[in-house]
Amino acid sequence: MEGDEELLAQTEVKVEPKRDEWMTTLPPERKPGGVTMQSTKFSRGPKEGRGDTSVWTDTPLDRAQKAKMNPLREIESLTKKIYLYGSYLEAYNEATALASNDEDKKRASEDADLVDKYNKAKRSKTLVQKHQEEVANKSKKKSKQVKQQPGKQEWMGQHPWKPWDREKDLTAGRKSINFDSESMTKDLSSRFSSGNFQRNFL
């Protein structure tokens, strides 16, 4: 009969199953609204949109059609892959650079040793070093004088009473304080450290 072929042809055509729209498209971008739980501030940069999101939603057929229509896309994807592999090469290059930096540090330490030797041999001492040596020499002289005359002192026999000595009389009964850099740092660490007691929490 006439027309049977047309009806049979229509039944043979298979309808491809299609996914719902929410499965194939991305949701809209979040808009600011509501109360945030973080501290708020003005944004420092311009708002950036999503850009091209077709990578997330394209099917293999869509990709093939886009590649046929625009061969530059293939080149862009290849350049992206090369860039990713290039980052691995950069990491490798950085590691080799770090290894060479170790050698540079060794050379720098050797150079620093040479400079220190030269400074000790040819240059004069700093003012701080000179001052420290003078203080050490004075303390040695004082200790020698006390050792030489332990029993009888100079004033005995000349005066009926002990003469005034600023260094000895003012420091009598007081705690001697050293103004060295070491003792000052000890005091700082004791002031700014936490307490010694142990805190117990339930």
C-alpha positions in Angstrom: 0.0 0.0 0.0 0.9 3.5 -0.6 2.2 5.3 2.5 3.2 2.2 4.5 6.8 2.8 3.7 6.6 6.4 5.1 5.1 5.2 8.3 7.6 2.4 8.7 10.5 4.8 8.0 9.2 7.1 10.8 9.1 4.3 13.3 12.6 3.2 12.5 14.1 6.6 13.3 15.4 6.4 16.9 15.0 9.5 19.0 18.3 10.2 20.9 17.7 10.5 24.6 18.4 14.1 25.8 19.4 15.2 29.3 17.6 17.8 31.2 18.9 21.3 30.9 20.1 21.5 34.5 22.4 18.6 33.7 24.1 20.2 30.7 24.4 23.8 31.8 26.2 25.5 34.6 24.1 27.2 37.3 24.1 31.0 37.3 26.9 32.8 39.1 26.4 33.4 42.8 25.2 36.9 43.5 26.2 38.6 46.8 23.4 38.7 49.3 22.6 37.7 52.8 24.7 38.1 55.9 28.2 36.8 55.6 30.0 35.2 58.5 33.3 36.8 57.6 34.5 40.3 58.1 33.6 42.3 55.0 35.7 44.8 53.1 35.8 46.6 49.8 37.0 44.5 46.9 40.4 45.6 45.7 40.2 44.3 42.2 37.5 44.4 39.5 34.9 41.6 39.4 35.9 38.8 37.2 33.3 36.7 35.4 33.5 33.1 34.6 34.7 33.6 31.1 34.3 30.7 28.7 32.6 27.7 30.4 32.0 25.6 27.4 34.8 23.2 28.6 32.5 22.0 31.3 29.4 21.5 29.2 30.7 20.5 25.7 30.0 16.9 24.5 32.6 15.1 22.3 30.5 16.0 19.3 30.4 19.6 20.2 34.2 19.6 20.6 34.7 18.0 17.2 32.4 20.5 15.5 34.2 23.4 17.1 37.6 22.0 16.1 36.4 21.8 12.5 35.0 25.3 12.5 37.9 26.9 14.4 41.3 25.2 14.1 42.8 27.8 16.4 41.1 26.2 19.4 43.1 23.0 18.9 46.3 25.1 18.9 45.2 26.9 22.1 44.5 23.5 23.8 47.9 22.3 22.7 49.6 25.4 24.0 47.8 24.9 27.3 49.2 21.4 27.5 52.7 22.6 26.6 52.4 25.3 29.3 51.5 22.6 31.9 54.4 20.4 30.9 56.5 23.5 30.8 55.7 24.2 34.5 57.2 20.7 35.3 60.3 21.7 33.4 60.4 25.0 35.3 60.2 23.0 38.6 63.1 20.8 37.5 65.1 23.9 36.5 64.4 25.4 39.9 65.6 22.3 41.7 68.8 22.4 39.7 69.2 26.1 40.5 68.8 25.3 44.2 71.6 22.7 43.9 73.8 25.3 42.2 72.9 27.8 45.0 74.4 25.4 47.5 77.7 25.5 45.6 77.4 29.3 45.5 76.9 29.4 49.3 80.0 27.3 49.8 82.0 29.7 47.7 80.5 32.7 49.6 81.4 31.1 52.9 85.0 30.6 51.7 85.2 34.2 50.5 83.8 35.4 53.9 86.5 33.4 55.7 89.2 35.0 53.6 87.8 38.4 54.3 87.7 37.7 58.1 91.4 36.5 58.0 92.3 39.7 56.1 90.4 41.9 58.6 92.1 40.3 61.6 95.6 40.6 60.0 95.4 44.1 58.5 92.6 46.2 60.0 92.4 47.8 63.4 89.9 46.7 66.1 86.5 48.2 66.4 85.7 50.6 69.2 83.5 48.1 70.9 86.3 45.5 71.0 88.7 48.2 72.3 86.3 49.2 75.0 85.7 45.5 76.1 89.5 45.0 76.3 89.9 48.1 78.5 87.2 47.0 80.9 88.7 43.5 81.1 92.2 45.0 81.8 90.9 47.3 84.5 89.1 44.4 86.3 92.3 42.4 86.1 94.3 45.2 87.6 91.9 45.7 90.5 91.9 42.0 91.3 95.7 41.9 91.3 95.8 44.9 93.7 93.4 43.2 96.1 95.4 40.0 96.0 98.7 41.8 96.7 97.5 43.5 99.9 94.9 41.2 101.5 95.6 42.0 105.2 96.7 45.6 105.4 95.3 48.4 103.3 96.8 51.8 102.3 94.7 53.9 104.7 95.6 51.9 107.9 97.9 53.9 110.1 97.4 57.1 108.3 93.7 57.9 109.1 91.7 57.2 112.2 88.8 56.1 110.0 88.3 54.5 106.7 88.3 57.1 103.9 85.4 57.4 101.5 85.5 55.2 98.4 82.7 55.7 95.9 82.8 52.4 94.2 82.9 50.3 97.4 80.7 52.4 99.6 77.9 53.0 97.2 77.6 49.4 96.1 77.7 48.0 99.7 74.6 46.0 100.3 73.3 46.4 96.7 73.1 43.9 94.0 75.8 44.4 91.3 74.3 44.8 87.8 76.2 43.9 84.8 75.4 45.9 81.6 76.8 43.2 79.3 74.9 42.3 76.2 74.5 38.7 77.5 72.9 39.7 80.8 70.6 42.2 79.1 69.3 39.6 76.8 68.6 37.2 79.7 66.5 39.9 81.3 64.5 40.4 78.1 63.8 36.7 77.8 62.6 36.5 81.3 60.3 39.5 80.9 58.6 38.5 77.7 58.3 34.7 78.3 55.2 33.1 79.6 54.8 32.0 83.2 56.2 28.8 84.6 53.0 27.6 86.2 51.0 24.9 84.4 47.5 25.7 83.4 45.0 22.9 83.6 41.7 22.9 81.7 38.9 20.5 82.2 
